[in-house]
Amino acid sequence: MSSWLPQFNFASPTWDLFIILFFVVFSLLYGVSLGRDRILAIIVAIYMALAVVHTVPWFHEVSGTMVQVAVGPSFVFRVTVFLGVLLFIFFLLSRSAMSWAIGGYDGPFWQVFVFSILHVGLLVSVTLSFLPATITQQFAPVTRAAFLTDTARSLWIVLPILTMVLARRPREERM
């Protein structure tokens, strides 16, 4: 961490600084205010939205056409579709049997905090993955290492699943 801090110029902030600050602030304030149940529902919705966005054929056709026109509209289109699908799935999940299955147990504060960090990290990693390589190469090494490398993306995908498996309800409350 001490080697990463000098890489940021606070006098003239960049997108890297915004991304890191967004990650820290959003993880602490927004995630903790949601509670464990909603964060878990959002994490599941992120996985589902990512699967939908990557497998629907017309999405790739429209996105490919827009990439040829300009980089900006394609990124905006891809993120908008992803976030729209995410919100739609979250809305459906919050009214489904899944909310009953995970509901009613907020868990200890450390679980809420860990799920909050994993939720925001996954969301940032997925959103940045829609950017073209020409733009992602301009990010600071810290941002690329934390969110854009294959290892980082894999960790952001796998860690929430492992944490869900490991952070279970106490035995007496599972009934």
C-alpha atoms as an extended CHARMM CRD file, in Angstrom:
* protein
*
       175  EXT
         1         1  MET       CA              0.0000000000        0.0000000000        0.0000000000  PROA      1               0.0000000000
         2         2  SER       CA              2.8090000000        2.4370000000        0.8320000000  PROA      2               0.0000000000
         3         3  SER       CA              4.3510000000        1.8510000000       -2.5960000000  PROA      3               0.0000000000
         4         4  TRP       CA              1.0140000000        2.4700000000       -4.3530000000  PROA      4               0.0000000000
         5         5  LEU       CA              0.1400000000        5.7670000000       -2.6670000000  PROA      5               0.0000000000
         6         6  PRO       CA              2.9360000000        7.8510000000       -4.2900000000  PROA      6               0.0000000000
         7         7  GLN       CA              1.6310000000        6.8090000000       -7.7250000000  PROA      7               0.0000000000
         8         8  PHE       CA             -1.4600000000        8.9550000000       -7.2500000000  PROA      8               0.0000000000
         9         9  ASN       CA             -1.2830000000       12.6800000000       -7.8560000000  PROA      9               0.0000000000
        10        10  PHE       CA             -3.9220000000       14.2470000000       -5.6130000000  PROA      10              0.0000000000
        11        11  ALA       CA             -3.2840000000       17.7160000000       -7.1160000000  PROA      11              0.0000000000
        12        12  SER       CA             -4.5730000000       16.5650000000      -10.5100000000  PROA      12              0.0000000000
        13        13  PRO       CA             -6.8170000000       13.5600000000       -9.8890000000  PROA      13              0.0000000000
        14        14  THR       CA             -7.1690000000       10.8870000000      -12.5780000000  PROA      14              0.0000000000
        15        15  TRP       CA             -9.7260000000        8.1890000000      -13.2470000000  PROA      15              0.0000000000
        16        16  ASP       CA             -7.5290000000        5.8030000000      -11.2590000000  PROA      16              0.0000000000
        17        17  LEU       CA             -7.9310000000        7.8850000000       -8.1350000000  PROA      17              0.0000000000
        18        18  PHE       CA            -11.6760000000        8.1310000000       -8.7240000000  PROA      18              0.0000000000
        19        19  ILE       CA            -11.9500000000        4.3320000000       -9.1270000000  PROA      19              0.0000000000
        20        20  ILE       CA             -9.9740000000        3.6000000000       -5.9550000000  PROA      20              0.0000000000
        21        21  LEU       CA            -11.8980000000        6.2180000000       -3.9360000000  PROA      21              0.0000000000
        22        22  PHE       CA            -15.1870000000        4.9090000000       -5.3330000000  PROA      22              0.0000000000
        23        23  PHE       CA            -14.1790000000        1.4040000000       -4.2970000000  PROA      23              0.0000000000
        24        24  VAL       CA            -13.2620000000        2.4100000000       -0.7360000000  PROA      24              0.0000000000
        25        25  VAL       CA            -16.1540000000        4.8100000000       -0.0730000000  PROA      25              0.0000000000
        26        26  PHE       CA            -18.7800000000        2.6890000000       -1.7940000000  PROA      26              0.0000000000
        27        27  SER       CA            -17.6220000000       -0.4270000000        0.0610000000  PROA      27              0.0000000000
        28        28  LEU       CA            -17.8150000000        1.2500000000        3.4220000000  PROA      28              0.0000000000
        29        29  LEU       CA            -20.9080000000        3.4230000000        3.1870000000  PROA      29              0.0000000000
        30        30  TYR       CA            -23.2230000000        1.9410000000        0.6160000000  PROA      30              0.0000000000
        31        31  GLY       CA            -22.4470000000       -1.7160000000        1.1770000000  PROA      31              0.0000000000
        32        32  VAL       CA            -22.6980000000       -1.5980000000        4.9400000000  PROA      32              0.0000000000
        33        33  SER       CA            -25.9690000000        0.3510000000        4.7740000000  PROA      33              0.0000000000
        34        34  LEU       CA            -27.5400000000       -2.3220000000        2.5740000000  PROA      34              0.0000000000
        35        35  GLY       CA            -26.9900000000       -5.2290000000        4.9310000000  PROA      35              0.0000000000
        36        36  ARG       CA            -25.8630000000       -8.7750000000        4.2590000000  PROA      36              0.0000000000
        37        37  ASP       CA            -29.0560000000      -10.0720000000        2.6180000000  PROA      37              0.0000000000
        38        38  ARG       CA            -29.3100000000       -7.3760000000       -0.0320000000  PROA      38              0.0000000000
        39        39  ILE       CA            -25.5830000000       -7.5240000000       -0.7700000000  PROA      39              0.0000000000
        40        40  LEU       CA            -25.8510000000      -11.2750000000       -1.3660000000  PROA      40              0.0000000000
        41        41  ALA       CA            -28.8250000000      -10.7270000000       -3.6680000000  PROA      41              0.0000000000
        42        42  ILE       CA            -26.8700000000       -8.0750000000       -5.5910000000  PROA      42              0.0000000000
        43        43  ILE       CA            -23.8350000000      -10.3630000000       -5.9050000000  PROA      43              0.0000000000
        44        44  VAL       CA            -26.0200000000      -13.1510000000       -7.3260000000  PROA      44              0.0000000000
        45        45  ALA       CA            -27.6710000000      -10.6160000000       -9.6440000000  PROA      45              0.0000000000
        46        46  ILE       CA            -24.2260000000       -9.4650000000      -10.8560000000  PROA      46              0.0000000000
        47        47  TYR       CA            -23.3260000000      -13.0440000000      -11.7780000000  PROA      47              0.0000000000
        48        48  MET       CA            -26.6290000000      -13.5280000000      -13.6030000000  PROA      48              0.0000000000
        49        49  ALA       CA            -26.4020000000      -10.1920000000      -15.4280000000  PROA      49              0.0000000000
        50        50  LEU       CA            -22.8400000000      -10.9800000000      -16.4950000000  PROA      50              0.0000000000
        51        51  ALA       CA            -23.9650000000      -14.3510000000      -17.8460000000  PROA      51              0.0000000000
        52        52  VAL       CA            -26.8680000000      -12.7670000000      -19.7310000000  PROA      52              0.0000000000
        53        53  VAL       CA            -24.7720000000       -9.9500000000      -21.2050000000  PROA      53              0.0000000000
        54        54  HSD       CA            -22.0270000000      -12.3380000000      -22.3520000000  PROA      54              0.0000000000
        55        55  THR       CA            -24.3790000000      -14.8980000000      -23.9310000000  PROA      55              0.0000000000
        56        56  VAL       CA            -27.1490000000      -12.9220000000      -25.6500000000  PROA      56              0.0000000000
        57        57  PRO       CA            -26.1910000000      -12.9000000000      -29.3620000000  PROA      57              0.0000000000
        58        58  TRP       CA            -27.7270000000       -9.5520000000      -30.3530000000  PROA      58              0.0000000000
        59        59  PHE       CA            -25.7270000000       -7.7980000000      -27.6490000000  PROA      59              0.0000000000
        60        60  HSD       CA            -22.4460000000       -8.7570000000      -29.3370000000  PROA      60              0.0000000000
        61        61  GLU       CA            -23.7270000000       -7.7020000000      -32.7720000000  PROA      61              0.0000000000
        62        62  VAL       CA            -24.8790000000       -4.2580000000      -31.6130000000  PROA      62              0.0000000000
        63        63  SER       CA            -21.8000000000       -3.7640000000      -29.4410000000  PROA      63              0.0000000000
        64        64  GLY       CA            -19.4750000000       -4.8030000000      -32.2950000000  PROA      64              0.0000000000
        65        65  THR       CA            -21.1180000000       -2.3210000000      -34.6560000000  PROA      65              0.0000000000
        66        66  MET       CA            -20.7360000000        0.4560000000      -32.1070000000  PROA      66              0.0000000000
        67        67  VAL       CA            -17.0640000000       -0.3880000000      -31.5170000000  PROA      67              0.0000000000
        68        68  GLN       CA            -16.4160000000        0.2790000000      -35.1880000000  PROA      68              0.0000000000
        69        69  VAL       CA            -18.1010000000        3.6680000000      -34.9040000000  PROA      69              0.0000000000
        70        70  ALA       CA            -16.4990000000        4.8900000000      -31.6670000000  PROA      70              0.0000000000
        71        71  VAL       CA            -15.1750000000        3.5460000000      -28.4030000000  PROA      71              0.0000000000
        72        72  GLY       CA            -17.3020000000        5.7260000000      -26.1100000000  PROA      72              0.0000000000
        73        73  PRO       CA            -20.8140000000        4.7640000000      -27.2460000000  PROA      73              0.0000000000
        74        74  SER       CA            -19.9310000000        1.0470000000      -27.1540000000  PROA      74              0.0000000000
        75        75  PHE       CA            -18.7130000000        1.2450000000      -23.5680000000  PROA      75              0.0000000000
        76        76  VAL       CA            -21.7450000000        3.2700000000      -22.5000000000  PROA      76              0.0000000000
        77        77  PHE       CA            -24.0710000000        0.8370000000      -24.2760000000  PROA      77              0.0000000000
        78        78  ARG       CA            -22.4310000000       -2.2300000000      -22.7240000000  PROA      78              0.0000000000
        79        79  VAL       CA            -22.4160000000       -0.7810000000      -19.1990000000  PROA      79              0.0000000000
        80        80  THR       CA            -25.9880000000        0.4780000000      -19.5540000000  PROA      80              0.0000000000
        81        81  VAL       CA            -27.2370000000       -2.9200000000      -20.7000000000  PROA      81              0.0000000000
        82        82  PHE       CA            -25.3010000000       -4.6690000000      -17.9310000000  PROA      82              0.0000000000
        83        83  LEU       CA            -26.6060000000       -2.3180000000      -15.2120000000  PROA      83              0.0000000000
        84        84  GLY       CA            -30.1480000000       -2.4870000000      -16.6120000000  PROA      84              0.0000000000
        85        85  VAL       CA            -30.1040000000       -6.2950000000      -16.6000000000  PROA      85              0.0000000000
        86        86  LEU       CA            -28.5240000000       -6.2350000000      -13.1190000000  PROA      86              0.0000000000
        87        87  LEU       CA            -31.2760000000       -3.9970000000      -11.7030000000  PROA      87              0.0000000000
        88        88  PHE       CA            -34.0030000000       -6.0370000000      -13.3870000000  PROA      88              0.0000000000
        89        89  ILE       CA            -32.6250000000       -9.3280000000      -12.0260000000  PROA      89              0.0000000000
        90        90  PHE       CA            -32.1070000000       -7.8270000000       -8.5650000000  PROA      90              0.0000000000
        91        91  PHE       CA            -35.7170000000       -6.6290000000       -8.5820000000  PROA      91              0.0000000000
        92        92  LEU       CA            -36.9170000000      -10.1150000000       -9.5520000000  PROA      92              0.0000000000
        93        93  LEU       CA            -34.6620000000      -11.8290000000       -6.9920000000  PROA      93              0.0000000000
        94        94  SER       CA            -35.8000000000       -9.5480000000       -4.1880000000  PROA      94              0.0000000000
        95        95  ARG       CA            -39.3360000000      -10.7850000000       -4.7800000000  PROA      95              0.0000000000
        96        96  SER       CA            -38.4320000000      -14.4440000000       -5.2690000000  PROA      96              0.0000000000
        97        97  ALA       CA            -37.7770000000      -17.5040000000       -3.1400000000  PROA      97              0.0000000000
        98        98  MET       CA            -34.0970000000      -16.5400000000       -3.0380000000  PROA      98              0.0000000000
        99        99  SER       CA            -34.8510000000      -13.5980000000       -0.7610000000  PROA      99              0.0000000000
       100       100  TRP       CA            -36.5910000000      -16.0090000000        1.5670000000  PROA      100             0.0000000000
       101       101  ALA       CA            -33.6520000000      -18.4240000000        1.4570000000  PROA      101             0.0000000000
       102       102  ILE       CA            -31.0160000000      -15.8390000000        2.4100000000  PROA      102             0.0000000000
       103       103  GLY       CA            -33.2690000000      -13.4470000000        4.2850000000  PROA      103             0.0000000000
       104       104  GLY       CA            -33.6860000000      -12.9540000000        7.9550000000  PROA      104             0.0000000000
       105       105  TYR       CA            -30.0410000000      -13.2020000000        8.9550000000  PROA      105             0.0000000000
       106       106  ASP       CA            -27.8580000000      -10.1330000000        8.8020000000  PROA      106             0.0000000000
       107       107  GLY       CA            -24.8590000000      -11.9190000000       10.2230000000  PROA      107             0.0000000000
       108       108  PRO       CA            -21.9780000000      -10.4330000000       12.1480000000  PROA      108             0.0000000000
       109       109  PHE       CA            -20.5430000000       -7.0860000000       11.0920000000  PROA      109             0.0000000000
       110       110  TRP       CA            -17.4150000000       -8.6900000000        9.6190000000  PROA      110             0.0000000000
       111       111  GLN       CA            -19.5830000000      -10.6240000000        7.1370000000  PROA      111             0.0000000000
       112       112  VAL       CA            -21.3920000000       -7.4820000000        6.0600000000  PROA      112             0.0000000000
       113       113  PHE       CA            -18.0660000000       -5.6790000000        5.6810000000  PROA      113             0.0000000000
       114       114  VAL       CA            -16.4130000000       -8.5030000000        3.6950000000  PROA      114             0.0000000000
       115       115  PHE       CA            -19.4260000000       -9.0050000000        1.4280000000  PROA      115             0.0000000000
       116       116  SER       CA            -19.5710000000       -5.2430000000        0.9060000000  PROA      116             0.0000000000
       117       117  ILE       CA            -15.9480000000       -5.1360000000       -0.2780000000  PROA      117             0.0000000000
       118       118  LEU       CA            -16.4380000000       -8.1880000000       -2.5040000000  PROA      118             0.0000000000
       119       119  HSD       CA            -19.6560000000       -6.7570000000       -3.9580000000  PROA      119             0.0000000000
       120       120  VAL       CA            -18.1200000000       -3.4310000000       -4.9200000000  PROA      120             0.0000000000
       121       121  GLY       CA            -14.8810000000       -5.0340000000       -6.1500000000  PROA      121             0.0000000000
       122       122  LEU       CA            -16.8260000000       -7.4210000000       -8.3730000000  PROA      122             0.0000000000
       123       123  LEU       CA            -18.9570000000       -4.5830000000       -9.7250000000  PROA      123             0.0000000000
       124       124  VAL       CA            -15.9120000000       -2.3810000000      -10.4750000000  PROA      124             0.0000000000
       125       125  SER       CA            -14.0200000000       -5.2690000000      -12.0830000000  PROA      125             0.0000000000
       126       126  VAL       CA            -16.9520000000       -6.2710000000      -14.2880000000  PROA      126             0.0000000000
       127       127  THR       CA            -17.6690000000       -2.6740000000      -15.3170000000  PROA      127             0.0000000000
       128       128  LEU       CA            -14.0200000000       -1.9910000000      -16.1890000000  PROA      128             0.0000000000
       129       129  SER       CA            -13.8860000000       -5.2360000000      -18.1760000000  PROA      129             0.0000000000
       130       130  PHE       CA            -16.1860000000       -3.6370000000      -20.7370000000  PROA      130             0.0000000000
       131       131  LEU       CA            -13.5620000000       -0.9910000000      -21.5530000000  PROA      131             0.0000000000
       132       132  PRO       CA            -11.3550000000       -1.5420000000      -24.6040000000  PROA      132             0.0000000000
       133       133  ALA       CA             -7.6910000000       -2.4100000000      -24.0150000000  PROA      133             0.0000000000
       134       134  THR       CA             -6.5640000000        0.9560000000      -25.4160000000  PROA      134             0.0000000000
       135       135  ILE       CA             -8.2230000000        2.6820000000      -22.4710000000  PROA      135             0.0000000000
       136       136  THR       CA             -7.3750000000        0.1540000000      -19.7550000000  PROA      136             0.0000000000
       137       137  GLN       CA             -3.6700000000        0.4110000000      -20.6130000000  PROA      137             0.0000000000
       138       138  GLN       CA             -3.7990000000        4.0550000000      -19.5600000000  PROA      138             0.0000000000
       139       139  PHE       CA             -4.7810000000        3.2040000000      -15.9770000000  PROA      139             0.0000000000
       140       140  ALA       CA             -2.1670000000        3.1900000000      -13.2450000000  PROA      140             0.0000000000
       141       141  PRO       CA             -0.4990000000       -0.1440000000      -12.5070000000  PROA      141             0.0000000000
       142       142  VAL       CA             -2.3240000000       -0.2830000000       -9.1550000000  PROA      142             0.0000000000
       143       143  THR       CA             -5.7560000000       -0.0980000000      -10.7830000000  PROA      143             0.0000000000
       144       144  ARG       CA             -4.8210000000       -2.6000000000      -13.4850000000  PROA      144             0.0000000000
       145       145  ALA       CA             -3.4200000000       -5.0080000000      -10.8840000000  PROA      145             0.0000000000
       146       146  ALA       CA             -6.4270000000       -4.6750000000       -8.5860000000  PROA      146             0.0000000000
       147       147  PHE       CA             -9.2270000000       -4.8820000000      -11.1620000000  PROA      147             0.0000000000
       148       148  LEU       CA             -8.0930000000       -5.5430000000      -14.7300000000  PROA      148             0.0000000000
       149       149  THR       CA             -5.5950000000       -8.4090000000      -14.8380000000  PROA      149             0.0000000000
       150       150  ASP       CA             -6.8410000000      -11.9260000000      -15.4890000000  PROA      150             0.0000000000
       151       151  THR       CA             -5.8380000000      -12.8950000000      -11.9530000000  PROA      151             0.0000000000
       152       152  ALA       CA             -7.7120000000       -9.9570000000      -10.4140000000  PROA      152             0.0000000000
       153       153  ARG       CA            -10.8390000000      -10.6270000000      -12.4720000000  PROA      153             0.0000000000
       154       154  SER       CA            -10.7300000000      -14.2880000000      -11.5050000000  PROA      154             0.0000000000
       155       155  LEU       CA            -10.3460000000      -13.4300000000       -7.8380000000  PROA      155             0.0000000000
       156       156  TRP       CA            -13.2410000000      -10.9570000000       -7.9180000000  PROA      156             0.0000000000
       157       157  ILE       CA            -15.4170000000      -13.6630000000       -9.5180000000  PROA      157             0.0000000000
       158       158  VAL       CA            -14.3740000000      -16.5240000000       -7.2090000000  PROA      158             0.0000000000
       159       159  LEU       CA            -13.9410000000      -14.8250000000       -3.8100000000  PROA      159             0.0000000000
       160       160  PRO       CA            -17.6220000000      -13.8890000000       -3.3080000000  PROA      160             0.0000000000
       161       161  ILE       CA            -18.6310000000      -17.4910000000       -4.0300000000  PROA      161             0.0000000000
       162       162  LEU       CA            -16.0710000000      -18.8890000000       -1.5870000000  PROA      162             0.0000000000
       163       163  THR       CA            -17.0950000000      -16.3570000000        1.0370000000  PROA      163             0.0000000000
       164       164  MET       CA            -20.7710000000      -17.2880000000        0.6320000000  PROA      164             0.0000000000
       165       165  VAL       CA            -19.8580000000      -20.9150000000        1.2070000000  PROA      165             0.0000000000
       166       166  LEU       CA            -17.6920000000      -20.1750000000        4.2460000000  PROA      166             0.0000000000
       167       167  ALA       CA            -19.8650000000      -17.4910000000        5.9030000000  PROA      167             0.0000000000
       168       168  ARG       CA            -22.8440000000      -19.5920000000        6.8550000000  PROA      168             0.0000000000
       169       169  ARG       CA            -25.4680000000      -19.0560000000        9.5110000000  PROA      169             0.0000000000
       170       170  PRO       CA            -24.8090000000      -20.5960000000       12.8850000000  PROA      170             0.0000000000
       171       171  ARG       CA            -26.1670000000      -24.1570000000       13.0600000000  PROA      171             0.0000000000
       172       172  GLU       CA            -28.9650000000      -23.2690000000       15.4890000000  PROA      172             0.0000000000
       173       173  GLU       CA            -30.3030000000      -20.5460000000       13.1370000000  PROA      173             0.0000000000
       174       174  ARG       CA            -30.3390000000      -22.6490000000        9.9310000000  PROA      174             0.0000000000
       175       175  MET       CA            -33.6930000000      -24.2930000000       10.6440000000  PROA      175             0.0000000000
